[in-house]
Amino acid sequence: MMIGVLLVCCLWIWNLWRERRREVHRRRIAIQCRICNCTYAIPKKAATITQCPSCGSHNQRGALDPI
């Protein structure tokens, strides 16, 4: 029984670690528009200034603020 509980705890911790890494990656490629507050993703190699797909305003790449 102890092995089962230990296995479940290890899987839970591994899943939390994996989700945190994914969130960090998502925040690295995301841009939030200053005008319409739309959040969109761009590839890593794209220019530092991009155009919002919603309103067309130009936005600079920068990491989103942490929650």
C-alpha positions, -999 to +999 in steps of 0.1 A: +000+000+000+029+024+008+044+018-026+011+027-043+008+059-023+044+068-031+038+061-068+008+084-068+026+112-050+056+109-074+033+111-105+015+141-090+047+160-084+060+151-119+027+164-134+030+197-115+066+201-127+056+194-163+027+218-163+048+246-148+074+241-176+046+243-202+032+275-187+067+291-187+071+282-224+036+296-232+044+329-215+077+332-234+060+331-268+028+351-259+022+387-266-007+407-250-020+437-270-019+470-252-050+483-270-075+454-271-060+431-245-059+402-269-033+376-262-017+358-292+014+336-298+042+342-322+072+320-331+104+325-312+123+337-343+098+364-352+105+401-351+104+420-318+075+442-330+044+424-342+009+433-354-021+423-333-044+400-353-075+416-337-070+453-339-039+457-360-019+478-335+018+472-332+031+455-300+066+448-287+076+413-276+079+409-238+071+383-213+037+384-198+034+393-161+032+363-138-002+355-123 
